[in-house]
Amino acid sequence: MRRFERRVFLIVLAVFLFALSSCGKSQEKLPGDVKEVVTGESGGKPAYGDAIVFGSIGDISGLIPHITSDSASHEVGSFIYNGLVRYDKNLNLEGELAESWEIKEGGLKIVFHLRKGVKWHDGKPFTSEDVLFTYNLMRDPKTPTAYAEDFLQVKRAYAPDPYTFVVEYEKPFAPALASWGIWILPKHRLEGVEDIVHSEQNRNPIGTGPYRFVEWKTGEKVVLEANPDYFEGRPHIQRVIYRIIPDQATMFLELKSGGIDFMNLTPLQY
């Protein structure tokens, strides 16, 4: 799954390029969903506000990325959810929802110590029960996921207290630690739901991530807003918008006219 830090780099790059292209045109009308940027202080400190608009050639298929296979759903999901670990800018694993971890018994046992004070977007606390629930959901043969294999390698997983999660393996498994970068799902929202494909979470999700879900207009756009309670601090960009534009040529014209801020270009468009 794509990690959030990659998206942050792309956001910063896109905003920088957008700012350059807007020099000398500050009085022009901004695109519909984009409000005027909040000006920073003279010291060059980051400002809060504005929006970034991504162009997407395809609509998302759902907002539980564990049961989707399209890139658009995973990109949007990367703003909403967190895993226990993630890759940093140097491609080294670091803690995300896990504050630290211990690897024991020659790699056959991992003890995760979870962050305290993390909240779901609805205000409920994140605990090890959510991690255990996600693990069990991924192993459940009724779950229509293509990502179960890493979790079928686990011999036992348990949550001895609200902020400790323990996983044990039958034999050494090289990607064991990295596999816990999977995004954690809210137990209180999905427990007892038999069909998660048609669940409320798949259409109107909550997560622990830096952005909260606002709306999804099928075939038109997905809108997210900054999470003021995010455990790593409120994001500076207030809104992230994905506009669905099925035609690559039309999307390129939107990019040139300022209707979107970022898109993937073809070799010819470069």
C-alpha positions as YAML, in Angstrom:
chain: A
units: angstrom
residues:
- id: 1
  name: MET
  ca: [0.00, 0.00, 0.00]
- id: 2
  name: ARG
  ca: [1.17, 3.52, -0.74]
- id: 3
  name: ARG
  ca: [2.32, 5.37, 2.30]
- id: 4
  name: PHE
  ca: [1.28, 8.82, 3.42]
- id: 5
  name: GLU
  ca: [4.78, 10.32, 3.41]
- id: 6
  name: ARG
  ca: [4.99, 9.84, -0.38]
- id: 7
  name: ARG
  ca: [1.73, 11.73, -0.75]
- id: 8
  name: VAL
  ca: [3.07, 14.56, 1.43]
- id: 9
  name: PHE
  ca: [6.09, 14.95, -0.88]
- id: 10
  name: LEU
  ca: [3.83, 15.06, -3.93]
- id: 11
  name: ILE
  ca: [1.54, 17.59, -2.25]
- id: 12
  name: VAL
  ca: [4.44, 19.89, -1.37]
- id: 13
  name: LEU
  ca: [5.84, 19.60, -4.89]
- id: 14
  name: ALA
  ca: [2.48, 20.31, -6.48]
- id: 15
  name: VAL
  ca: [1.81, 23.32, -4.25]
- id: 16
  name: PHE
  ca: [5.27, 24.71, -5.03]
- id: 17
  name: LEU
  ca: [4.72, 24.40, -8.78]
- id: 18
  name: PHE
  ca: [1.24, 25.85, -8.46]
- id: 19
  name: ALA
  ca: [2.63, 28.83, -6.55]
- id: 20
  name: LEU
  ca: [5.21, 29.48, -9.25]
- id: 21
  name: SER
  ca: [2.60, 29.36, -11.98]
- id: 22
  name: SER
  ca: [0.40, 31.80, -10.06]
- id: 23
  name: CYS
  ca: [3.01, 34.56, -9.66]
- id: 24
  name: GLY
  ca: [1.61, 37.84, -10.89]
- id: 25
  name: LYS
  ca: [-1.92, 36.43, -11.20]
- id: 26
  name: SER
  ca: [-3.12, 36.66, -7.58]
- id: 27
  name: GLN
  ca: [-6.39, 38.34, -8.59]
- id: 28
  name: GLU
  ca: [-7.52, 35.50, -10.84]
- id: 29
  name: LYS
  ca: [-10.53, 33.48, -9.78]
- id: 30
  name: LEU
  ca: [-9.61, 30.14, -8.22]
- id: 31
  name: PRO
  ca: [-11.26, 26.87, -9.33]
- id: 32
  name: GLY
  ca: [-14.61, 26.02, -7.77]
- id: 33
  name: ASP
  ca: [-13.52, 23.90, -4.80]
- id: 34
  name: VAL
  ca: [-10.35, 25.87, -4.01]
- id: 35
  name: LYS
  ca: [-10.52, 28.78, -1.60]
- id: 36
  name: GLU
  ca: [-7.96, 31.55, -1.30]
- id: 37
  name: VAL
  ca: [-4.77, 30.49, 0.46]
- id: 38
  name: VAL
  ca: [-4.10, 31.71, 4.00]
- id: 39
  name: THR
  ca: [-0.98, 33.86, 3.82]
- id: 40
  name: GLY
  ca: [1.93, 32.87, 6.03]
- id: 41
  name: GLU
  ca: [3.91, 35.21, 8.27]
- id: 42
  name: SER
  ca: [6.86, 37.17, 6.93]
- id: 43
  name: GLY
  ca: [9.23, 34.65, 8.50]
- id: 44
  name: GLY
  ca: [8.18, 32.07, 5.95]
- id: 45
  name: LYS
  ca: [6.38, 29.80, 8.42]
- id: 46
  name: PRO
  ca: [3.90, 27.31, 6.96]
- id: 47
  name: ALA
  ca: [0.32, 28.57, 6.75]
- id: 48
  name: TYR
  ca: [-2.91, 26.68, 7.27]
- id: 49
  name: GLY
  ca: [-5.64, 26.63, 4.66]
- id: 50
  name: ASP
  ca: [-6.27, 26.26, 0.92]
- id: 51
  name: ALA
  ca: [-6.78, 23.00, -0.95]
- id: 52
  name: ILE
  ca: [-4.94, 20.79, -3.40]
- id: 53
  name: VAL
  ca: [-6.82, 19.20, -6.28]
- id: 54
  name: PHE
  ca: [-5.64, 15.93, -7.81]
- id: 55
  name: GLY
  ca: [-6.82, 14.66, -11.16]
- id: 56
  name: SER
  ca: [-7.75, 10.98, -11.27]
- id: 57
  name: ILE
  ca: [-8.56, 9.12, -14.47]
- id: 58
  name: GLY
  ca: [-10.66, 6.56, -12.59]
- id: 59
  name: ASP
  ca: [-13.11, 6.68, -9.71]
- id: 60
  name: ILE
  ca: [-12.43, 4.86, -6.47]
- id: 61
  name: SER
  ca: [-14.19, 1.53, -5.95]
- id: 62
  name: GLY
  ca: [-14.45, 1.75, -2.17]
- id: 63
  name: LEU
  ca: [-12.97, 3.29, 0.96]
- id: 64
  name: ILE
  ca: [-11.81, 0.11, 2.68]
- id: 65
  name: PRO
  ca: [-8.60, -0.37, 0.65]
- id: 66
  name: HIS
  ca: [-8.11, -3.87, 2.07]
- id: 67
  name: ILE
  ca: [-10.86, -5.11, -0.26]
- id: 68
  name: THR
  ca: [-10.02, -2.98, -3.32]
- id: 69
  name: SER
  ca: [-7.30, -3.39, -5.92]
- id: 70
  name: ASP
  ca: [-7.40, -0.08, -7.81]
- id: 71
  name: SER
  ca: [-4.75, 2.57, -7.23]
- id: 72
  name: ALA
  ca: [-7.25, 5.40, -6.79]
- id: 73
  name: SER
  ca: [-8.84, 3.75, -3.75]
- id: 74
  name: HIS
  ca: [-5.44, 3.16, -2.18]
- id: 75
  name: GLU
  ca: [-4.31, 6.73, -2.79]
- id: 76
  name: VAL
  ca: [-7.39, 8.15, -1.09]
- id: 77
  name: GLY
  ca: [-7.10, 5.57, 1.69]
- id: 78
  name: SER
  ca: [-3.55, 6.69, 2.44]
- id: 79
  name: PHE
  ca: [-4.94, 10.01, 3.71]
- id: 80
  name: ILE
  ca: [-7.59, 8.39, 5.93]
- id: 81
  name: TYR
  ca: [-5.84, 5.44, 7.59]
- id: 82
  name: ASN
  ca: [-2.63, 4.57, 9.44]
- id: 83
  name: GLY
  ca: [-0.69, 1.33, 9.94]
- id: 84
  name: LEU
  ca: [1.42, 0.26, 12.91]
- id: 85
  name: VAL
  ca: [4.59, 0.96, 10.91]
- id: 86
  name: ARG
  ca: [5.53, 2.82, 7.72]
- id: 87
  name: TYR
  ca: [8.56, 3.57, 5.58]
- id: 88
  name: ASP
  ca: [10.36, 6.87, 6.12]
- id: 89
  name: LYS
  ca: [11.95, 8.95, 3.35]
- id: 90
  name: ASN
  ca: [15.04, 6.69, 3.44]
- id: 91
  name: LEU
  ca: [12.89, 3.54, 3.12]
- id: 92
  name: ASN
  ca: [13.55, 2.50, 6.69]
- id: 93
  name: LEU
  ca: [10.68, 1.24, 8.80]
- id: 94
  name: GLU
  ca: [9.51, 3.57, 11.55]
- id: 95
  name: GLY
  ca: [6.59, 3.59, 13.95]
- id: 96
  name: GLU
  ca: [3.25, 5.09, 13.01]
- id: 97
  name: LEU
  ca: [0.45, 3.86, 15.27]
- id: 98
  name: ALA
  ca: [3.12, 1.80, 17.03]
- id: 99
  name: GLU
  ca: [5.40, 3.93, 19.19]
- id: 100
  name: SER
  ca: [7.97, 1.16, 19.41]
- id: 101
  name: TRP
  ca: [8.34, -2.60, 19.08]
- id: 102
  name: GLU
  ca: [10.47, -5.50, 20.29]
- id: 103
  name: ILE
  ca: [11.50, -8.43, 18.12]
- id: 104
  name: LYS
  ca: [12.02, -11.57, 20.18]
- id: 105
  name: GLU
  ca: [12.74, -15.28, 19.86]
- id: 106
  name: GLY
  ca: [14.84, -14.92, 16.73]
- id: 107
  name: GLY
  ca: [12.18, -12.96, 14.87]
- id: 108
  name: LEU
  ca: [9.31, -15.30, 15.73]
- id: 109
  name: LYS
  ca: [7.64, -12.82, 18.07]
- id: 110
  name: ILE
  ca: [6.95, -9.09, 17.73]
- id: 111
  name: VAL
  ca: [5.61, -6.99, 20.60]
- id: 112
  name: PHE
  ca: [4.15, -3.66, 19.48]
- id: 113
  name: HIS
  ca: [3.75, -0.80, 21.95]
- id: 114
  name: LEU
  ca: [1.01, 1.45, 20.61]
- id: 115
  name: ARG
  ca: [0.63, 5.21, 20.76]
- id: 116
  name: LYS
  ca: [-1.66, 6.49, 23.47]
- id: 117
  name: GLY
  ca: [-4.16, 9.26, 22.90]
- id: 118
  name: VAL
  ca: [-4.84, 8.44, 19.23]
- id: 119
  name: LYS
  ca: [-8.49, 8.89, 18.27]
- id: 120
  name: TRP
  ca: [-10.65, 7.70, 15.43]
- id: 121
  name: HIS
  ca: [-12.28, 10.44, 13.41]
- id: 122
  name: ASP
  ca: [-15.48, 9.98, 15.41]
- id: 123
  name: GLY
  ca: [-13.62, 10.66, 18.65]
- id: 124
  name: LYS
  ca: [-13.42, 7.11, 19.98]
- id: 125
  name: PRO
  ca: [-9.99, 5.91, 21.22]
- id: 126
  name: PHE
  ca: [-7.73, 3.70, 19.12]
- id: 127
  name: THR
  ca: [-6.57, 0.57, 20.99]
- id: 128
  name: SER
  ca: [-4.96, -2.80, 20.41]
- id: 129
  name: GLU
  ca: [-8.45, -4.29, 20.00]
- id: 130
  name: ASP
  ca: [-8.67, -2.47, 16.66]
- id: 131
  name: VAL
  ca: [-5.38, -4.05, 15.55]
- id: 132
  name: LEU
  ca: [-6.54, -7.51, 16.60]
- id: 133
  name: PHE
  ca: [-9.86, -7.00, 14.83]
- id: 134
  name: THR
  ca: [-8.09, -5.96, 11.61]
- id: 135
  name: TYR
  ca: [-5.85, -9.03, 11.82]
- id: 136
  name: ASN
  ca: [-8.82, -11.36, 12.28]
- id: 137
  name: LEU
  ca: [-10.70, -9.65, 9.45]
- id: 138
  name: MET
  ca: [-7.78, -10.16, 7.07]
- id: 139
  name: ARG
  ca: [-7.62, -13.88, 7.92]
- id: 140
  name: ASP
  ca: [-11.36, -14.43, 7.65]
- id: 141
  name: PRO
  ca: [-12.10, -16.46, 4.49]
- id: 142
  name: LYS
  ca: [-15.31, -14.42, 4.07]
- id: 143
  name: THR
  ca: [-13.28, -11.22, 3.60]
- id: 144
  name: PRO
  ca: [-12.80, -10.58, -0.14]
- id: 145
  name: THR
  ca: [-9.20, -9.42, 0.09]
- id: 146
  name: ALA
  ca: [-6.11, -10.07, -2.00]
- id: 147
  name: TYR
  ca: [-3.82, -9.20, 0.93]
- id: 148
  name: ALA
  ca: [-4.47, -12.04, 3.38]
- id: 149
  name: GLU
  ca: [-1.33, -14.11, 2.78]
- id: 150
  name: ASP
  ca: [0.96, -12.15, 5.14]
- id: 151
  name: PHE
  ca: [-1.49, -12.73, 7.98]
- id: 152
  name: LEU
  ca: [-2.00, -16.40, 7.29]
- id: 153
  name: GLN
  ca: [1.66, -16.83, 8.27]
- id: 154
  name: VAL
  ca: [0.85, -15.78, 11.85]
- id: 155
  name: LYS
  ca: [0.59, -18.52, 14.46]
- id: 156
  name: ARG
  ca: [-1.03, -16.39, 17.15]
- id: 157
  name: ALA
  ca: [-1.92, -12.74, 17.77]
- id: 158
  name: TYR
  ca: [-3.32, -11.23, 20.94]
- id: 159
  name: ALA
  ca: [-3.79, -7.94, 22.79]
- id: 160
  name: PRO
  ca: [-2.73, -8.27, 26.45]
- id: 161
  name: ASP
  ca: [-3.71, -4.67, 27.22]
- id: 162
  name: PRO
  ca: [-5.16, -1.68, 25.32]
- id: 163
  name: TYR
  ca: [-1.75, -0.46, 24.14]
- id: 164
  name: THR
  ca: [0.15, -3.68, 23.51]
- id: 165
  name: PHE
  ca: [-0.25, -6.01, 20.55]
- id: 166
  name: VAL
  ca: [1.69, -9.28, 20.25]
- id: 167
  name: VAL
  ca: [2.11, -11.41, 17.17]
- id: 168
  name: GLU
  ca: [3.86, -14.79, 16.94]
- id: 169
  name: TYR
  ca: [5.03, -16.76, 13.90]
- id: 170
  name: GLU
  ca: [5.54, -20.49, 13.41]
- id: 171
  name: LYS
  ca: [8.72, -19.92, 11.37]
- id: 172
  name: PRO
  ca: [10.83, -16.93, 10.30]
- id: 173
  name: PHE
  ca: [8.94, -14.64, 7.93]
- id: 174
  name: ALA
  ca: [11.07, -11.94, 6.29]
- id: 175
  name: PRO
  ca: [8.35, -9.29, 5.71]
- id: 176
  name: ALA
  ca: [6.77, -9.85, 9.14]
- id: 177
  name: LEU
  ca: [7.41, -6.36, 10.52]
- id: 178
  name: ALA
  ca: [6.66, -4.56, 7.25]
- id: 179
  name: SER
  ca: [3.35, -6.41, 6.89]
- id: 180
  name: TRP
  ca: [2.01, -4.44, 9.84]
- id: 181
  name: GLY
  ca: [2.01, -1.34, 7.69]
- id: 182
  name: ILE
  ca: [-1.49, -2.49, 6.76]
- id: 183
  name: TRP
  ca: [-4.06, 0.16, 7.58]
- id: 184
  name: ILE
  ca: [-5.93, -0.47, 10.81]
- id: 185
  name: LEU
  ca: [-9.73, -0.53, 10.73]
- id: 186
  name: PRO
  ca: [-12.15, 0.54, 13.50]
- id: 187
  name: LYS
  ca: [-13.52, -2.42, 15.41]
- id: 188
  name: HIS
  ca: [-16.46, -0.46, 16.79]
- id: 189
  name: ARG
  ca: [-17.58, 0.40, 13.25]
- id: 190
  name: LEU
  ca: [-17.22, -3.01, 11.60]
- id: 191
  name: GLU
  ca: [-17.69, -5.61, 14.33]
- id: 192
  name: GLY
  ca: [-20.68, -7.78, 13.49]
- id: 193
  name: VAL
  ca: [-20.94, -6.50, 9.91]
- id: 194
  name: GLU
  ca: [-21.31, -9.50, 7.63]
- id: 195
  name: ASP
  ca: [-20.87, -7.75, 4.28]
- id: 196
  name: ILE
  ca: [-18.10, -5.16, 4.56]
- id: 197
  name: VAL
  ca: [-18.24, -4.45, 0.82]
- id: 198
  name: HIS
  ca: [-21.64, -2.81, 1.30]
- id: 199
  name: SER
  ca: [-20.88, -1.43, 4.77]
- id: 200
  name: GLU
  ca: [-21.07, 2.18, 5.86]
- id: 201
  name: GLN
  ca: [-17.30, 2.13, 6.39]
- id: 202
  name: ASN
  ca: [-16.71, 1.39, 2.72]
- id: 203
  name: ARG
  ca: [-18.74, 4.41, 1.65]
- id: 204
  name: ASN
  ca: [-18.39, 6.83, 4.55]
- id: 205
  name: PRO
  ca: [-15.21, 5.82, 6.41]
- id: 206
  name: ILE
  ca: [-13.50, 6.88, 9.59]
- id: 207
  name: GLY
  ca: [-9.81, 6.36, 10.25]
- id: 208
  name: THR
  ca: [-7.00, 7.71, 12.42]
- id: 209
  name: GLY
  ca: [-5.21, 9.45, 9.54]
- id: 210
  name: PRO
  ca: [-4.39, 13.09, 8.77]
- id: 211
  name: TYR
  ca: [-7.54, 13.67, 6.72]
- id: 212
  name: ARG
  ca: [-11.21, 12.99, 7.41]
- id: 213
  name: PHE
  ca: [-13.72, 11.92, 4.80]
- id: 214
  name: VAL
  ca: [-16.20, 14.60, 3.67]
- id: 215
  name: GLU
  ca: [-17.94, 13.33, 0.54]
- id: 216
  name: TRP
  ca: [-17.74, 11.02, -2.42]
- id: 217
  name: LYS
  ca: [-19.78, 11.92, -5.48]
- id: 218
  name: THR
  ca: [-19.51, 8.88, -7.72]
- id: 219
  name: GLY
  ca: [-17.84, 9.68, -11.01]
- id: 220
  name: GLU
  ca: [-17.20, 13.28, -9.95]
- id: 221
  name: LYS
  ca: [-15.00, 13.83, -6.91]
- id: 222
  name: VAL
  ca: [-13.82, 12.73, -3.46]
- id: 223
  name: VAL
  ca: [-13.29, 15.41, -0.80]
- id: 224
  name: LEU
  ca: [-11.24, 15.11, 2.40]
- id: 225
  name: GLU
  ca: [-10.56, 17.70, 5.10]
- id: 226
  name: ALA
  ca: [-7.71, 18.10, 7.57]
- id: 227
  name: ASN
  ca: [-8.03, 16.23, 10.85]
- id: 228
  name: PRO
  ca: [-7.43, 18.81, 13.62]
- id: 229
  name: ASP
  ca: [-6.84, 16.02, 16.14]
- id: 230
  name: TYR
  ca: [-4.24, 14.10, 14.12]
- id: 231
  name: PHE
  ca: [-1.59, 12.68, 16.46]
- id: 232
  name: GLU
  ca: [1.26, 14.12, 14.37]
- id: 233
  name: GLY
  ca: [-0.35, 17.56, 14.16]
- id: 234
  name: ARG
  ca: [-3.00, 19.14, 11.97]
- id: 235
  name: PRO
  ca: [-2.02, 19.15, 8.25]
- id: 236
  name: HIS
  ca: [-1.32, 22.58, 6.79]
- id: 237
  name: ILE
  ca: [-3.36, 21.96, 3.65]
- id: 238
  name: GLN
  ca: [-6.99, 22.13, 4.69]
- id: 239
  name: ARG
  ca: [-8.58, 20.02, 1.96]
- id: 240
  name: VAL
  ca: [-7.57, 17.29, -0.47]
- id: 241
  name: ILE
  ca: [-9.83, 16.87, -3.50]
- id: 242
  name: TYR
  ca: [-9.74, 14.13, -6.11]
- id: 243
  name: ARG
  ca: [-11.54, 15.11, -9.31]
- id: 244
  name: ILE
  ca: [-12.54, 12.22, -11.55]
- id: 245
  name: ILE
  ca: [-11.67, 13.09, -15.17]
- id: 246
  name: PRO
  ca: [-11.77, 9.93, -17.33]
- id: 247
  name: ASP
  ca: [-10.11, 11.50, -20.37]
- id: 248
  name: GLN
  ca: [-6.35, 12.13, -20.15]
- id: 249
  name: ALA
  ca: [-6.40, 14.98, -22.70]
- id: 250
  name: THR
  ca: [-9.21, 16.76, -20.86]
- id: 251
  name: MET
  ca: [-7.36, 16.33, -17.58]
- id: 252
  name: PHE
  ca: [-4.24, 17.88, -19.10]
- id: 253
  name: LEU
  ca: [-6.24, 20.93, -20.21]
- id: 254
  name: GLU
  ca: [-7.63, 21.21, -16.67]
- id: 255
  name: LEU
  ca: [-4.07, 21.14, -15.33]
- id: 256
  name: LYS
  ca: [-2.96, 23.90, -17.70]
- id: 257
  name: SER
  ca: [-5.98, 26.06, -16.87]
- id: 258
  name: GLY
  ca: [-5.64, 25.61, -13.09]
- id: 259
  name: GLY
  ca: [-8.68, 23.38, -12.64]
- id: 260
  name: ILE
  ca: [-6.45, 20.76, -10.98]
- id: 261
  name: ASP
  ca: [-3.04, 21.03, -9.34]
- id: 262
  name: PHE
  ca: [-1.58, 17.59, -9.97]
- id: 263
  name: MET
  ca: [-1.90, 14.69, -12.41]
- id: 264
  name: ASN
  ca: [0.20, 11.86, -13.77]
- id: 265
  name: LEU
  ca: [1.53, 12.83, -17.19]
- id: 266
  name: THR
  ca: [2.11, 10.60, -20.18]
- id: 267
  name: PRO
  ca: [5.56, 10.70, -21.88]
- id: 268
  name: LEU
  ca: [4.16, 12.89, -24.67]
- id: 269
  name: GLN
  ca: [2.71, 15.38, -22.17]
- id: 270
  name: TYR
  ca: [6.11, 15.70, -20.52]
...
